[in-house]
Amino acid sequence: MAAGQSEPHTMSLATSDEAGHPDVRTVMLHGADTTGWTFATHVTSRKGHHLAARPYAALGFYWPTLGRQVRVRGPVTAAPSQEGQADLHARSTGALAAALTGRQSEVLGSLEELAEASGTAWTEAQSRPDAPVPTWTLYRLTPQEVEFFQGDARRRHVRLAYRRTGEEEWTSTLLWP
């Protein structure tokens, strides 16, 4: 943020469906610690269905103002429900309203239908800030591979790749740009 990169916690999330066809979208990183990198969605969404069928994903962060990227790949697991609900309720009223609106990835009949459902969800989120959203799920990607990329004006980009070789062990490799 100090370098002028807005929303540095946005990332691309790549999953694949039952047939192995890839899909990518932009989501928010909810956290990163020694247990993994977390993001959330409805278990009933397209992402949720993909992760149920193939629990492996890739994340991509791109910060053009710094010429940097970070790529992460690994298996994904769903956090316990209470952890997902706690994460949701730590977020804004708007985040809760969006989760309460639900039906993510389903066909929408009209923008009026969305406005009505969103209005109802906002009212509930404001009156019940601890309202449960049973389908809301916090997912944790456990990194198996991480690559850091630093761009260079003369195209001498630096790529440093890490690969997990054990529970607490990693190897690092410098890659050609």
C-alpha positions as CSV (number, residue, x, y, z in Angstrom):
1,M,0.0,0.0,0.0
2,A,2.9,2.4,0.8
3,A,4.2,1.9,-2.7
4,G,0.8,2.9,-4.2
5,Q,-0.5,-0.5,-4.9
6,S,-4.3,-0.5,-4.2
7,E,-5.8,-3.6,-2.6
8,P,-2.5,-5.7,-2.5
9,H,-4.5,-8.5,-0.9
10,T,-6.4,-9.2,-4.1
11,M,-5.2,-12.4,-5.9
12,S,-6.1,-14.6,-8.8
13,L,-7.4,-18.0,-7.7
14,A,-7.2,-20.8,-10.2
15,T,-9.2,-24.1,-9.8
16,S,-10.3,-26.8,-12.2
17,D,-13.6,-28.5,-12.6
18,E,-14.5,-32.2,-12.5
19,A,-13.2,-32.6,-16.1
20,G,-10.0,-30.8,-15.4
21,H,-10.9,-27.6,-17.2
22,P,-9.2,-24.6,-15.5
23,D,-11.0,-21.5,-14.2
24,V,-9.6,-18.4,-12.7
25,R,-11.1,-15.4,-10.9
26,T,-10.0,-12.6,-8.6
27,V,-10.7,-13.0,-4.8
28,M,-9.4,-11.5,-1.6
29,L,-6.7,-13.1,0.6
30,H,-8.2,-13.5,4.1
31,G,-5.0,-14.4,5.8
32,A,-1.6,-16.1,5.6
33,D,0.2,-17.9,8.4
34,T,2.2,-21.1,9.0
35,T,-0.9,-23.2,8.3
36,G,-1.5,-21.7,4.8
37,W,-3.1,-19.0,2.8
38,T,-6.9,-18.5,3.3
39,F,-9.8,-17.2,1.1
40,A,-13.5,-17.7,1.4
41,T,-16.6,-18.4,-0.7
42,H,-19.8,-20.3,-0.5
43,V,-19.3,-24.1,-0.7
44,T,-22.2,-24.0,-3.2
45,S,-20.4,-21.6,-5.6
46,R,-18.5,-22.6,-8.7
47,K,-15.3,-22.3,-6.7
48,G,-16.7,-24.5,-4.0
49,H,-17.8,-27.2,-6.4
50,H,-14.4,-27.1,-8.1
51,L,-12.6,-27.5,-4.8
52,A,-14.8,-30.3,-3.7
53,A,-14.0,-32.2,-6.9
54,R,-10.3,-31.3,-7.1
55,P,-9.0,-29.9,-3.9
56,Y,-5.9,-28.2,-5.4
57,A,-5.5,-24.6,-6.5
58,A,-3.0,-21.9,-7.5
59,L,-2.9,-18.3,-6.3
60,G,-1.3,-15.4,-8.1
61,F,-0.6,-12.0,-6.7
62,Y,0.5,-9.2,-9.1
63,W,1.7,-5.8,-7.9
64,P,2.5,-3.8,-11.1
65,T,3.6,-0.7,-9.2
66,L,6.4,-2.8,-7.8
67,G,7.0,-5.1,-10.7
68,R,6.4,-8.0,-8.4
69,Q,4.5,-11.3,-8.5
70,V,4.0,-14.1,-6.1
71,R,2.7,-17.5,-7.2
72,V,1.5,-20.2,-4.8
73,R,0.3,-23.8,-5.5
74,G,-0.9,-26.5,-3.2
75,P,-3.7,-28.6,-1.8
76,V,-6.8,-26.9,-0.4
77,T,-8.9,-27.9,2.6
78,A,-12.0,-26.4,4.2
79,A,-11.5,-24.9,7.6
80,P,-13.9,-25.9,10.4
81,S,-17.3,-24.1,10.0
82,Q,-16.8,-22.1,13.2
83,E,-13.6,-20.7,11.9
84,G,-15.2,-19.7,8.6
85,Q,-18.1,-18.0,10.5
86,A,-15.7,-16.2,12.8
87,D,-13.7,-14.9,9.7
88,L,-17.0,-13.7,8.1
89,H,-18.2,-11.9,11.2
90,A,-14.8,-10.2,11.6
91,R,-15.4,-8.5,8.2
92,S,-17.5,-5.5,7.2
93,T,-21.3,-5.3,7.2
94,G,-21.1,-5.3,3.4
95,A,-19.2,-8.6,3.4
96,L,-21.9,-10.2,5.6
97,A,-24.7,-8.7,3.4
98,A,-23.0,-10.1,0.3
99,A,-22.7,-13.5,1.9
100,L,-26.3,-13.4,3.1
101,T,-27.4,-12.6,-0.4
102,G,-26.0,-16.0,-1.3
103,R,-26.6,-17.9,-4.5
104,Q,-23.1,-17.1,-5.8
105,S,-22.6,-18.4,-9.4
106,E,-26.3,-19.2,-9.9
107,V,-28.2,-17.7,-12.9
108,L,-29.6,-14.2,-12.0
109,G,-33.0,-13.4,-13.4
110,S,-32.7,-9.6,-13.3
111,L,-30.8,-6.8,-11.7
112,E,-34.0,-5.9,-9.8
113,E,-34.0,-9.4,-8.3
114,L,-30.4,-8.8,-7.1
115,A,-31.3,-5.3,-5.7
116,E,-34.2,-6.8,-3.7
117,A,-32.1,-9.7,-2.3
118,S,-29.3,-7.4,-1.5
119,G,-31.6,-4.9,0.3
120,T,-33.0,-7.7,2.4
121,A,-29.5,-9.0,3.2
122,W,-28.3,-5.6,4.2
123,T,-31.2,-5.1,6.6
124,E,-30.4,-8.5,8.2
125,A,-26.7,-7.9,8.3
126,Q,-27.3,-4.5,10.1
127,S,-29.8,-5.9,12.6
128,R,-28.0,-9.3,13.1
129,P,-24.2,-8.8,12.7
130,D,-23.7,-12.4,13.9
131,A,-26.2,-13.9,11.5
132,P,-24.9,-17.4,10.4
133,V,-24.3,-18.1,6.7
134,P,-24.1,-22.0,6.7
135,T,-22.7,-22.2,3.1
136,W,-19.9,-19.7,3.8
137,T,-16.6,-21.6,3.9
138,L,-13.0,-20.5,4.7
139,Y,-10.5,-22.4,2.5
140,R,-6.9,-22.9,3.3
141,L,-4.3,-23.6,0.6
142,T,-1.2,-25.3,2.0
143,P,1.7,-24.2,-0.1
144,Q,3.7,-26.9,-1.9
145,E,5.3,-24.4,-4.3
146,V,5.9,-20.7,-4.0
147,E,7.6,-18.4,-6.6
148,F,8.7,-14.8,-6.1
149,F,9.2,-12.7,-9.2
150,Q,10.8,-9.3,-9.3
151,G,10.6,-7.5,-12.7
152,D,13.6,-5.6,-14.1
153,A,13.5,-2.8,-16.7
154,R,16.2,-4.6,-18.7
155,R,14.2,-7.8,-18.7
156,R,16.6,-9.5,-16.2
157,H,13.8,-10.6,-14.0
158,V,14.6,-12.4,-10.8
159,R,12.6,-15.6,-10.1
160,L,13.1,-17.5,-6.9
161,A,11.1,-20.7,-6.6
162,Y,10.6,-22.7,-3.4
163,R,9.4,-26.3,-3.3
164,R,8.3,-28.1,-0.2
165,T,10.4,-31.2,0.3
166,G,9.1,-32.2,3.8
167,E,6.8,-31.0,6.6
168,E,9.1,-28.1,7.5
169,E,11.7,-28.4,4.7
170,W,11.9,-26.4,1.5
171,T,14.4,-26.2,-1.4
172,S,15.0,-23.0,-3.3
173,T,15.9,-22.6,-6.9
174,L,16.8,-19.5,-9.0
175,L,15.0,-19.7,-12.4
176,W,15.6,-18.1,-15.7
177,P,13.2,-15.3,-16.5
